[in-house]
Amino acid sequence: MDDLVHPALSRPRKRAAAKAPSESKAPSKAGFESKAPSKAQFESKPRSRASGEDAKEPPKRNLMKKSAAKPKLAALTAPAIRRPSRAEAEAAVATLLAWAGDNPAREGLRDTPARVARAYEEIFAGYQQDPASILDTVFEDVSGYGEMVLVRDIPFFSHCEHHMAPFFGKAHIAYYPDGGVFGLSKLGRLVDVYARRLQTQETMTAQILAALDARLHSRGAAVLIEAEHMCMSMRGVRKPGALTVTLQFSGPFKSDPAEQARFLSLVRDRR
C-alpha cells in the first residue's frame, strides 16, 4: 500500500522521476524477457469526494436491504487492469528464475514457467468469480427457523498481497436468517472466492461480511478468521505457528456483547 502515491504528492519528487528511465534499461535475457506492466496500470484512481454520497453516508441497516449495497461489493474488489498474455506471464516467471540465480533453460526448470501459469489460474481463480452469484439461492421453507446459523472450521488457502507468500487457516461464519436460509456449501464457496485472490486477512474478513449483509438480507452476521502467514513463519521474524485472528460483526452481533460471546463460545466449543 505504501507504493500507491497520490498524483498531487508526486510533483516535488523530480529527482526520483528522473531516475526512472535508467532503471528500465536492464540487460535483456533472450527468450525470457517480457514487457512489464507499468506501475500506473496497478494504481487505482483517487476517490472523488465531490459528490454528496461520501459526505452523507446512509445508515448501514438500509444499505443491507437495498440494491445500492451492490457497489459496496465492487469497491472491495481489485481495480481492472490489462491482463497480460500467457506468453508474457511465462516469460516473467522465467525472468524471476534467472534473477533468483538458476538457469530457466535447464531440464528441471524448462517447463516451470508454463506450470506456474497454469497453477496461478487455479490459485487466483477468485478474480474471475462473482460472490453475488454464489449467494443468489435462498431457501424460504425452513418452518420459521430464525435462530443463529453457524458454519465453522471452513478451511482456506490464500496469498499475502505484500510478499505473495501463502497464508492458510479456518473461517467461521454465523448469521441470523431473515425469511430464509441458503445452502451450507455457499458459505464455503464464498470464502474461496475471496481467498483465491491476493489478500490481507483483514480485507478478506471485511469482504465476506459485506457480501453476507448485501446479498442475504440477514438480521446480522459474524465472521472470524484465524490463519498462519508464511510471510511471518518462513521469512522476516520467522515465528512459525503464530496465528492471526480477525473478526467482523454486523447487526445484533455488533451491538450486543452477549451475542458476540455466544458466537465465540460456539466457535471455540470443540466437543
N, C-alpha and C positions, 0 to 999 in steps of 0.2 A: 504493500500500500504506500510505502514511502516513495516509490518510484513515480507515482502519479503526481504531476506538478500542474498547478493551475496556470493557464496561459498568462494571467496578469502578473504572476510572480516570476515568470521566466525571462522577462526583458532585461533585468540588470545583469544576468549571467552571460555577458558577451564572451568572456574568455572560454567558458565551458562549451559554448556553442561553436566557437572557432575550432575546437579540437575534434569535433565530430567527424569531419571528412578524413582526417588522418587515421582515426580509429577504424574506419570502414575498409582501409586498404590492407586487409590481412592477406598473407601469401595464399594463393589458391592451391587447392589439392585436387588434382584431376580426378574426375569421377565421383567426388564426394561433396562438392560444394553446391549449395543451393542458395537461392536468393532469400535472405532472411526478411520476414515481415518487419516493417518499420514500427518504431515504438508508438507512433501516433495511432496505428491501427488498433492497439490494445487499450488506448486511453478512452474512457467514456467522457462525453461532454459534460461540463459542469451544469448542475441542475439550476434552471432558471427559477427565480423567486418573484418574477414579475406578476404572475397570476395570483389571484386571491386564494387558491387552493391550499398552498403551503402555509399562508398566514393564518388561515382559519380551518383547521382540520376537523372533519365531522366526528362525532362520537364513535368509539370503536364498536359499540353494540350495533349501530346502524350499518357500519361497513361490513359486518359479517353477513348480513342478510340481503344486501343489495348487490346488483351486478357491478356496482362501482368497485367492489372488492377485487375484481379480476386484475386490474392494473397493479394491485399490490403484489400479486404473484410475479408479474412480469418485471417489476422493479427489483426483485430478488434474484433474477437470472442474469447471466453474463451478457454484456452488450454484443451485438452481432459484428463479426469481422469476416474478412475474406478467408475462406478455408483453403489452405494450401493443397496442392495435388498430392497424391500418394507418392509420386516420384520425389517431390520436394521433401516430404516427411522422411522418406527413407534416406535421402541424401543428408538430412540434418542428423539422423541417428549415426550415420557413418562418420560424419564430422566429429560428433561427440566421442565416438570410439577412438578416433585418431587423437583427439585432444586429451583423452584420458591416458594415452601412451601406448595403445595397442595398434595392431595392424588390421584394419577392416577387411583387407583382401585375403587374410589367411583363412584356411578351411573352416575353422570353428566359428568364425565371425562373418563368413561370406553371406549367409542368409539371415543374419541377425537383424539388419535394418527392416527387411520385409516382415519378419516375425514380430518385431516391436510395433510396427504399424498396424498389423492385424490385432495384436493384443490391446493396443490403445482403443481400437474400435469397440472392444468389449468393455474394457475398464472404464472408459469415459462415455459409455452409451447414454448416460443421463442427459447429455446435451441434446440428444435427438428425441427425447421423450417429454410428453406434456403431463405434468402432475394433475392438472384439472381433469383430464380424460380418465385417469385412473379412479377418481372419486365420483364418477358420474352415476353409478348404480347404487341406489339406496333401497333397502327392503323395509317396507312400511308395516307388513303383517308380523308384528312381534308381540301381539297380545298385550299391548300397553306397557311394555317394558320401558322404564325410564331411569334405571339406576346406572351407575358407572360401568363402562365397558373398558377393560384394560387388556392390552396385549403387551406382554413384557418379554425381555430376553430376545429381541429381534437382532440377529447378528448382521453385521455390515462390514464392508471394507471400503475405504476411501483414500484420497491422496491429499496431503497438505499442499496448499497452493503456494506456500513460501519456498519449500525445498523439493516439492514433488515426491516426497517420501510418504510411504503408506501410513495410515492410522486406521485402527480397527477396534471394534468393541461391540456393544449392545445398545439398542434403543428400546425405551419403554414408553408406550403411548396410551393415554386414557382419555375418554370423553364421555360427556353426558348426552345421550341421543335426544333429539327433538323431532318427533314424528317419524323416526325410522333409524335403522342401522345399516351398515354396509358389510360386505364380505370381509372376514378377518384377514384374508390374504392381501386385501387392498392396502392395509397399513404397512405390511412388509414391502409391497411394491413401491409405496410412497417413499419409504426410507431409501430404497435402492435408487430411485430417480435422482435424489439429491446427493446420495453417497457416491454415485458414479460420475462425479464431476470433481474438478479441483476445488477444494473446500477449506474452510476453517470450521472447527466443531461448533463454535458459537453461531456462525451463519447458518449452518445446517440445521441446528436446533430451531432457530427462528423461522426458517423456511418451512419446516414441517408443520409447525404450529399455525403459521399463516395460511397454509394450504388447507388444513383442517377447518379453521374458522371461516374461510372464504367459501368452501365448497360443501361442507357437511351441515351447515346451519345448526351446529350443536349448541348446547347451552353453556359449553365451556370445555376446554381441553387442557391436557398437561403432557409435556414431552420432557423426558430425561434421557440423556445420552452419556454413557461412560466409555472411554476409549483410551488406548495406549498409542502414543505417537512415536513412530520410528525416528522422526527428526530430533526427538529428545532422548530416545533409547540408544540409537546406534551412532549418533554424532553429537557434536556440541557438548552439552553437560553430561551425556551418557548415563542416564538413570533408567535402566530397563525395569519394567514392572510398575512404573508410576502411572496412575490413572488420572485422567482429566474428566470432571463431571460438569455438565451444563444442563440447565433446566429452564423451561419457559412455561408460564401459565396464562390462561385466559378464563373469563367468566368466574364462577364460584371458586375455582382453583386459585385464582389470583387474589380474590377479595376475602376469602375465608381461610385463615390459618388451619382450621380443623380439617378442611378438605385437602389441603396440602399435606398435612400429617397423615391422613388416611391413604392418600396416593402413595406417599413414600413408604408407609408401612406395608402396603400390598406389594410394592416393588421389591422390598428387602426380604419379604417372607419367602423363604426357600423351601418350605415344607412340601 
